[in-house]
Amino acid sequence: MIPKLALSYYGDDFTGSTDVMEVLTWAGLHTVLFLQPPNKEQLSRFRSARAIGIAGDSRSRSPEWMSEHLPQIFQQLQGFAAPINQYKVCSTFDSSPQVGSIGRALDIGLDVFAGAWAPIVVGAPKLRRYQAFGNLFARIASETYRLDRHPTMSRHPVTPMGESDLRRHLAAQTRAKIGLVDLLALASGAGQSRVAEAISSGARAVLFDVLDEASLVEVGRLIWENRAAAPFAIASSGLEYALVAYWRSAGLLAEAPAPQRADPVDRVAVLSGSCSPETAASIRYAIDQGHAGIPLDARSVASGQFDDALQQAISIAAEGRSFIFYTALGPADPNLIEGDESFRRSLSENLGRLFAAALRQTGIRRAVVCGGDTSSGVGRQLDIYALTAVCPLAPGSPLCRAWSDGPLDGLEISFKGGQVGGPAFFEETRQPA
């Protein structure tokens, strides 16, 4: 039996947090995502929720920040009394000892939840992410790349992935020993004995390979049946896909009705701080379809100078057109600025101020924010305290309903990961199929 509250989670960025909400909602488990730790009044508005999430920005934070803030956040998750509590990470697992350390989050979670061990699930076939024998792969179009050879992730401006073996990758971030349940063990039914071997040899966390539906079901079974000993997990939305697959195979969860589609709208507002080639393709496609592109100078925006861009957006919207603010067109854009942590934070916060002002002054009620780090900074400037899922757009980037005590209450918004969605994503957001 699945308890009324099945899962709680903290997302290390906003786009990943909506990804989890999407999987659970379309599985029939009503999920609410708070953009900051909720108070009692806010919680009371979502009494029917089967899963509760808190969106964060630890993916862009230092280990010292995590040590100061994550214990309190994890304690709040613990207070929800869900059987499984997740630290949600990106399915590309990008992190480093200095920024977004997944290893530090693992250490803190093991301490707070006092579990014997923690499962780690990263592969998510629906998102075209696969883990085989401990190595992570991601697919672009018709090509599948090992993460350390991935065209984008191997050259990520903040946390480049130089190692695809996640045990080796984590070894630079935590002293905890990491075990592995590989595909062969899953297929042969030896998963539980492999978990036991890993724990008896001193492992505090266990990675699970995920390649296909069969491995998802078995991983979901192992995690659900071990939830008492392992109440804390490090995982992408692969955890949710695995749990749902197992719950359905075991007859614990019925097939949910297909989600309804949102009505088309005449205009959509987009803000992109992503430098991924996928988002660049979406921007170019949308401009070809009549959306107006508004390039932003990152240094000017980071210093609070964005009035010209705001006035452009207001004029464009008055003509009945959609607009796209963007800081870069792909990783080779000569205007791309990486900057240090302070610069990146100032940039994302001011992008949020610009976007909030544009939404208020244009009256546009459907929006997209692109990029994980960007979404986290922008989301906090929109005076929104919670999100619920409205309809699917692309895997990992649902259209959401914003809950606010201010003028943006009811706004429909998608927080899109940089590498998620096809070239037509913005137009499909305006006119869902």
C-alpha positions in Angstrom: 0.0 0.0 0.0 1.2 3.5 -0.9 0.6 5.9 2.1 -1.3 9.1 1.6 2.0 11.1 1.5 4.2 8.9 -0.7 7.3 11.1 -1.1 8.9 14.4 -0.2 11.8 16.0 -2.0 14.1 19.0 -2.2 15.2 20.0 -5.7 18.7 21.4 -6.3 17.2 23.6 -9.0 13.8 24.7 -10.2 13.7 22.8 -13.5 14.5 19.5 -11.9 11.9 20.2 -9.2 9.1 20.5 -11.8 10.4 17.4 -13.5 9.6 15.3 -10.4 6.2 17.0 -10.0 5.4 16.1 -13.6 6.2 12.4 -13.2 4.1 12.0 -10.1 1.2 14.1 -11.2 0.7 12.2 -14.4 0.9 9.0 -12.5 -2.1 10.1 -10.5 -0.3 11.4 -7.4 -1.3 15.0 -6.8 2.0 16.9 -6.1 2.7 20.4 -5.0 6.0 22.2 -5.4 6.8 25.0 -3.0 9.4 27.6 -4.1 10.5 28.1 -0.5 9.9 26.1 2.7 6.1 26.4 3.2 4.4 27.7 6.3 1.3 26.0 7.9 -1.2 28.1 6.0 0.4 27.4 2.6 0.5 23.6 3.4 -3.1 23.7 4.4 -4.1 24.7 0.9 -2.8 21.4 -0.5 -4.2 18.9 1.9 -4.8 16.4 -0.9 -1.1 16.3 -2.0 0.4 12.9 -2.3 3.9 14.3 -2.7 5.5 17.6 -1.5 8.5 19.2 -3.0 10.6 22.3 -2.2 12.5 23.9 -5.1 16.0 25.1 -4.3 19.2 26.3 -5.9 21.9 24.2 -4.2 23.1 23.1 -7.6 24.8 26.5 -7.8 25.9 26.7 -4.2 29.1 25.9 -2.3 29.5 23.0 0.1 29.7 25.6 2.9 26.3 26.9 2.0 24.9 23.4 1.9 26.3 22.6 5.4 24.6 25.7 6.7 21.2 25.4 5.0 20.5 21.8 4.0 20.2 20.3 7.5 17.2 22.6 8.3 15.6 21.9 4.9 16.1 18.1 5.3 14.6 18.3 8.8 11.5 20.0 7.3 11.2 17.1 4.8 11.6 14.7 7.7 8.7 16.4 9.5 6.4 15.6 6.5 6.8 11.9 7.5 7.0 10.5 4.0 8.5 7.1 3.6 11.0 8.3 1.0 12.8 11.7 1.1 14.7 12.7 -2.0 17.5 15.2 -2.8 16.6 15.7 -6.4 19.6 16.2 -8.8 19.8 16.7 -12.5 19.9 13.6 -14.7 23.2 14.8 -16.0 24.6 14.7 -12.4 26.8 17.8 -13.1 28.4 18.9 -9.9 31.9 19.4 -8.4 33.6 19.6 -5.0 33.3 23.4 -5.2 29.8 23.9 -6.7 26.6 21.9 -6.3 28.4 19.1 -4.4 26.1 16.1 -4.5 28.6 14.4 -2.2 28.1 17.0 0.5 24.3 16.7 0.1 24.7 12.9 0.5 26.7 13.3 3.7 24.2 15.7 5.2 21.2 13.6 4.3 22.7 10.4 5.7 23.3 12.3 9.0 19.8 13.9 9.2 17.7 10.9 8.2 20.0 8.4 10.0 19.4 5.7 7.3 21.7 2.7 7.0 22.4 3.6 3.4 21.1 5.9 0.6 20.0 4.8 -2.9 21.3 6.8 -5.9 19.3 6.7 -9.1 20.3 8.9 -12.0 19.2 7.1 -15.2 15.9 8.2 -16.7 15.2 6.6 -20.1 12.2 9.0 -20.7 14.7 11.8 -20.6 17.2 9.8 -22.6 19.6 9.4 -19.7 21.1 6.0 -19.1 23.4 4.4 -16.6 25.3 1.2 -17.4 27.9 -0.3 -15.1 28.1 2.9 -13.1 28.7 5.1 -16.2 26.2 7.8 -17.2 25.2 8.4 -20.8 22.9 11.1 -22.4 21.4 11.1 -25.9 21.2 14.0 -28.3 19.1 13.4 -31.4 20.3 10.1 -32.7 23.6 10.0 -30.8 24.3 8.7 -27.3 27.3 10.2 -25.5 29.2 9.2 -22.4 28.9 12.2 -20.1 32.6 13.0 -20.2 32.3 13.2 -24.0 29.0 14.9 -24.1 29.1 18.0 -26.3 27.5 20.2 -23.7 28.1 18.6 -20.3 31.8 18.0 -20.9 32.1 21.7 -21.4 29.6 23.1 -19.0 30.7 26.6 -17.9 30.3 25.9 -14.2 30.4 22.2 -13.6 31.9 20.4 -16.6 31.6 16.6 -16.4 35.1 15.1 -16.8 34.2 11.7 -15.5 31.3 9.5 -16.5 31.8 6.8 -13.8 29.6 8.3 -11.0 31.4 6.4 -8.3 34.7 8.1 -9.3 32.9 11.4 -9.8 31.4 11.3 -6.3 34.7 10.1 -4.7 36.0 13.7 -5.1 33.0 15.1 -3.2 32.4 12.6 -0.3 34.3 10.1 1.8 31.3 7.8 1.8 31.9 4.6 0.0 29.6 4.1 -3.0 28.4 0.6 -4.0 26.8 -0.4 -7.3 23.9 -2.6 -8.4 24.6 -3.1 -12.1 22.4 -4.2 -15.0 23.5 -7.9 -14.7 22.5 -8.1 -11.1 19.2 -6.4 -11.8 18.4 -8.8 -14.7 19.4 -11.9 -12.7 17.4 -11.0 -9.6 20.5 -10.5 -7.5 19.9 -6.9 -6.8 19.0 -7.4 -3.1 22.0 -9.5 -2.4 24.2 -7.0 -4.2 22.8 -4.3 -1.9 23.6 -6.4 1.1 27.1 -7.0 -0.1 27.7 -3.3 -0.6 26.4 -2.4 2.8 28.4 -5.1 4.6 31.5 -3.9 2.9 31.0 -0.4 4.3 29.1 1.4 1.5 26.9 4.3 2.7 25.2 4.7 -0.7 24.4 2.4 -3.6 24.1 3.4 -7.3 21.5 1.6 -9.4 22.0 1.2 -13.1 18.9 2.1 -15.2 18.7 1.3 -18.9 15.1 0.4 -19.8 11.6 -0.4 -18.4 12.7 -3.7 -16.9 15.5 -2.2 -14.9 13.2 0.7 -13.8 10.7 -1.8 -12.4 13.4 -3.7 -10.5 15.1 -0.6 -9.2 11.7 0.7 -8.0 11.1 -2.5 -6.2 14.4 -2.6 -4.4 14.1 1.0 -3.2 10.5 0.7 -2.1 11.1 -2.6 -0.2 14.2 -1.1 1.5 12.6 2.3 2.4 12.7 1.7 6.1 16.5 1.2 6.1 17.0 3.8 3.4 14.5 6.7 3.8 16.8 9.2 2.0 17.8 9.1 -1.6 19.9 11.0 -4.0 18.2 10.9 -7.4 17.0 12.4 -10.6 13.4 11.9 -11.7 14.6 8.4 -12.5 13.6 7.6 -8.9 10.0 8.6 -9.6 9.9 6.7 -12.9 11.2 3.7 -11.1 8.8 3.8 -8.2 5.8 4.4 -10.5 6.9 1.5 -12.8 7.1 -0.8 -9.8 3.9 0.4 -8.1 2.0 -0.3 -11.3 3.6 -3.7 -11.9 2.7 -4.7 -8.3 -0.9 -3.5 -8.6 -0.4 -0.7 -6.0 -1.1 2.1 -8.5 -3.6 2.2 -11.3 -3.0 3.8 -14.7 -3.9 7.4 -14.4 -6.1 9.1 -17.1 -4.2 11.0 -19.8 -3.6 14.6 -18.7 -5.7 17.3 -20.4 -4.1 19.9 -22.7 -4.0 23.6 -22.0 -5.8 26.0 -24.3 -3.8 28.0 -26.8 -2.9 31.6 -26.1 -2.0 34.5 -28.4 1.3 35.4 -26.7 4.0 33.8 -24.6 6.9 35.4 -22.7 10.2 33.6 -22.6 13.4 34.3 -20.7 16.5 32.2 -21.4 19.8 32.2 -19.4 20.8 28.9 -20.9 23.8 28.4 -23.2 22.8 25.0 -24.4 22.6 24.3 -28.2 19.1 22.8 -27.7 17.8 26.1 -26.2 19.5 28.0 -29.0 17.7 25.9 -31.5 14.4 26.7 -29.8 15.1 30.4 -29.8 16.0 30.5 -33.5 13.0 28.4 -34.4 10.6 30.7 -32.4 12.1 33.8 -34.0 11.5 32.3 -37.4 7.9 31.7 -36.4 7.4 35.4 -35.5 8.5 35.6 -31.9 10.6 38.7 -31.2 14.1 38.0 -29.9 15.5 40.5 -27.4 19.2 39.8 -26.8 20.5 40.8 -23.3 23.9 42.0 -22.3 24.7 39.9 -19.3 27.0 42.5 -17.6 24.4 45.2 -17.9 21.6 43.0 -16.6 23.7 41.8 -13.7 24.3 45.4 -12.7 20.5 46.1 -12.8 20.5 47.9 -16.1 17.6 46.4 -18.1 15.1 49.2 -18.7 15.7 49.3 -22.5 15.0 45.5 -22.8 11.8 45.9 -20.6 10.5 48.7 -22.9 11.2 46.6 -26.0 9.2 43.8 -24.5 6.3 46.1 -23.6 6.2 47.5 -27.1 6.4 44.0 -28.7 3.6 42.7 -26.5 1.4 45.7 -27.4 1.7 44.5 -31.0 0.2 41.2 -30.0 3.5 39.3 -30.4 5.5 37.0 -28.2 9.0 37.9 -27.0 12.1 36.1 -25.9 14.8 37.6 -23.6 18.1 35.6 -24.0 21.6 36.0 -22.8 23.3 33.6 -25.3 22.6 31.6 -28.4 24.5 28.4 -27.6 27.9 27.6 -26.1 29.8 29.3 -29.0 28.0 32.6 -28.7 30.8 35.3 -28.5 28.6 37.2 -26.0 28.5 34.4 -23.5 29.9 35.4 -20.1 30.7 32.8 -17.5 31.6 35.0 -14.5 32.1 33.9 -10.9 29.4 32.8 -8.4 28.6 36.4 -7.3 28.2 37.5 -10.9 26.0 34.5 -11.8 23.8 35.2 -8.8 23.4 38.9 -9.6 22.6 38.0 -13.2 19.9 35.5 -12.4 18.3 37.7 -9.7 18.1 40.7 -12.1 16.8 38.5 -14.9 14.1 37.6 -12.5 13.3 41.3 -11.7 13.3 42.0 -15.5 10.9 39.1 -16.2 8.6 39.9 -13.3 8.3 43.5 -14.5 7.7 42.4 -18.1 4.9 39.9 -17.1 3.2 42.5 -14.8 3.3 45.3 -17.4 2.4 43.3 -20.5 -0.3 41.1 -18.9 1.0 38.0 -20.6 -0.2 35.0 -18.6 1.9 32.2 -20.1 5.7 32.1 -19.7 8.8 29.9 -20.0 12.1 30.3 -18.2 15.1 28.3 -19.6 18.1 27.0 -17.7 18.4 25.3 -14.3 20.5 28.0 -12.5 18.6 30.8 -14.3 15.2 29.3 -13.3 16.2 29.1 -9.6 17.2 32.8 -9.5 14.3 34.0 -11.6 11.6 31.9 -9.8 12.4 33.6 -6.5 11.7 37.1 -8.0 8.2 36.3 -9.3 6.4 36.4 -5.9 5.2 32.8 -6.4 5.1 30.4 -3.4 4.0 27.2 -5.1 3.5 25.4 -8.4 1.1 22.6 -9.5 1.3 20.8 -12.9 -1.2 21.8 -15.6 -0.2 19.7 -18.7 2.9 18.1 -20.2 4.9 19.9 -22.8 8.2 18.1 -23.1 9.5 15.4 -20.7 10.9 17.2 -17.7 9.3 20.6 -18.4 5.6 20.7 -17.7 3.4 23.7 -17.9 2.6 24.7 -14.3 0.0 26.8 -12.5 1.6 29.4 -10.2 0.2 30.1 -6.8 0.8 33.6 -5.4 -0.7 36.2 -3.1 0.2 38.8 -5.8 -0.7 39.7 -9.4 1.0 36.6 -10.9 -1.4 34.2 -9.2 -2.7 31.8 -11.9 0.2 32.5 -14.2 1.0 29.4 -16.4 4.8 28.9 -16.5 7.3 26.2 -17.5 10.7 26.1 -16.0 12.7 24.4 -18.8 16.1 22.7 -18.4 18.6 23.9 -21.0 18.8 20.6 -22.8 15.1 19.7 -22.6 12.6 20.3 -25.4 12.8 20.4 -29.1 13.2 23.4 -31.5 9.4 24.1 -31.4 9.1 24.1 -27.6 8.2 27.8 -27.2 5.6 27.7 -30.0 4.2 24.4 -28.5 3.9 26.2 -25.2 1.9 28.9 -26.8 -0.3 26.4 -28.7 -0.1 23.0 -27.0 -0.9 20.1 -29.4 
